[in-house]
Amino acid sequence: MMWLAPACALVFGFTAVYALRLGIPINYANYLSVALLAGLDTILGGLRAGLEERFDDNVFVTGFFTNMLAATAIVWIGDLIGLRELYLAAVVALGIRMFTNLGYVRRLLVTRLRVFREIS
């Protein structure tokens, strides 16, 4: 049941963003979007690890902040050296990882549903 932590974080995050309706200055839009993608990637990875019964909360928490900081640093470095489009590299990499994790989560849930139906 350790997979509940990342699942709850995902629901809480979306609820908080929707409820608060924060306005973000356009200068920070790339930073925030990449940080959010990195956080979502970590949450999906945690959900996958929980379903595979190898979830570790220390790895999840440290990975969450490290991934967000690293992704934001890539965008910041891109801005410093004049490559404002460097954030696209982070978006593509995180997008691939997110959809990979989502595919694994889907497969694990479908497998568990099949086993549950066979038992019932």
C-alpha positions, 0 to 999 in steps of 0.5 A: 500500500506504499503506492498510496503516497505518490498517488495522494501527492498527485491528487493533492497537487492537482487539487491545490493548483486548481483550487488556488488558480495562481498566476505565474509571471511569463518569465518563470513559465518555462521553469515552472512547467519543467519543474512540474513535469519533473515532479509529475514524472517522479510521482508516476515513478513512485506509483510504479515502484509502489505497484512493483512493491519496491517503493522507498519513501526516502528515494521518492522524496529525494528524487522528487526534489532532485529531479525538479531542481535538475530540470529547472537547472537545465532551463536556467543554464539554457537561459544563461548561455542563450539557448532559451529552447533548451527547456524543450530537451527537458520536456521531451526527456521527461515526457518520454519518462512519464509515458513510459512510467504510465505504461508500466502503471497501466500494465501492472493495474491491468495484470492485477485486475486480471488476477483479481477477476480470476480469483473471484 
